[in-house]
């Protein structure tokens, strides 16, 4: 009887170790495509943004033109914002035409998923004064973009509305 109990306990321990090991899969991955959907005709406004730089879950994506999709990238599953530097009406991405923007909501991907994350008028936020329904970017997101791409020399959060692209055309 005691031998049976020891075998049963050992079997339970082995089973638990296997269950725990399955949940700690370091090979988890999701496939993500970013879609610059600012040209979406179903939106009330089609901002002329070229996505010059972007990062999702720590993975950087190449430039994404207006109406274009990125190459598929492998990311570790999780929940994060899409952080971006976008150029207004400038597919060359000259720094003086760029602003930091982010997705409006955190986006989630899970292991084994292939997902296309669309960025458009309705689901982005930026540093300029709210206009036409675009939410203001929270300070933590703005500062994260400054850390990711310091070469753009965007102004500090408190001065974000003074970035060149936020100023009125007659300034």
N, C-alpha and C positions, 0 to 999 in steps of 0.2 A: 504494500500500500504506500509506504514511504517512497519507494523507488518511482512509483507512478506519479506521486505528487511532485517529486523533483523533476521528472521528465515533463510534466505539465507546466511547471514554473519555467523551465528552460525554453519550452516551446512558446510560451507567452512572451518571454523576454526577446527571443529571436523575432517573433512576429512584431513586437513593438519597435524594435530596432529597424526592421524593414519598413514599417509604416513611416517612421520618422525620417528615414533616409530618402524615401520617395518624396516627401514634402520639402526636402532641401536640395532640389535639383538646381545645380549651378548652371545648367545648360538652358535654362528658360530663356525664351526669346519670342519677340513679336516682330512683325514686319510692318513698317510704317511708310506711307507716302504722304507728303504734304501737297496740298492742292491750293494754288493761288487763285481763289475763286472770286476775286474782287471784281471780275467782269460779269458776275451773275446778273442776268437781266431781270430776275425775279425780285431783286433787292431794290429799294427806293433810290439807291445811289450806287454808282460803280466807281469807287476811288481808284485812281490810276497808280496803284502801288506795285512796284517790282519788289519782291522779297529778296534782298541782297544777301543777308545772313539769317540763318535760323538754327534753332537748337531745340530738341525735344528729348527729354529724359537723358540729357547729357550727350546726345549724338548730334553732330552738326550736319546740316544739309547744304547742298550747293544752291546757288542763285536760282530763283524760280520766277520766271516772267509772268506777266499778267495773263491769266487764263491757262497757265501751264501747271504741270505736276512735276514733283521732284522724282529722282530715282528712289527706288525702294531701299530703305535702310533697316538694318536689324537693330532693335533696341531691347533693353531689359524691360520686362513688363512693369508697369507702374502707372502712377497718376502724376501729371505735371502740366504746366502751361507750355505753349509753344512760344518761345522767345524769338523776337525778330528785329532786324534792322531793315527798314523798307525805304525805298527811294520814290519820291513823288514825281511822276511823269519823266522818269529817267532810267532807262534800261541799262545804262552804264554804271549806275550806283555811285555816282560822285558823292563824296561825303557831305557836301553842302546841300544836297537834296534829300538827305536821309533823316529818319527819325526812328526812335525805338518804339516798337509796338509789341503787343502780346495777344494771345488768344484771350477771349473774354472769360472762358471757363477752363478749368483743368480738364485735360483730356486723359482718358484711361485706355490702356491696352493690356491684354492678358496673354499668357503663354500660348503660343500657337496661333494667335490671331494675326490676320493681315488687315490693316486698317488704313483708310485714306482719311486724313484730317483736313477738312476744308476750312480755309481762312477767307472770310468775306466781310462785307460791310457790317452785318449784324453780329458777328461773333469775334470782333477784335476790339481792343482798347488802346488808346494812345495818350501822349503827353499834352496835346494841345487842349485849349479850353473846350469843354463839351460842345459839339456842334453836330447837328443832324443825327442825333441819337447815338453817337460814339461815346462809350463809357470812358471816364478818365482812368488812366493806368495807376494802380496802387504803387506806393513808394517801394515796397519790397521787390516787385517785378521790375520796375524801372531800374533800380539799383543793381539788380542781377544782370540786366542787359549791359549796363555800364561796366560791370566786372568782366562779362564775356567778351566785349568788344570795345576796349578802352581807346583804340585808335580813332574812333569817330569823334572823340572829345565832346560828347553831349554834355550840356550843362547839368549841374546838380539838380536833384529833384525839386528843391524849393524854387529853382529858376527855370524849370522845364518848359514853361510856356514862352520863354524867350529864345528857345532854340530857333534858328533861322526859319525852318519850315513851318513854325507855328505863328510867325508874325504875319500880319495882313499884307497883302500885295503892295499896298501904298507905303509901307514902312521903309 
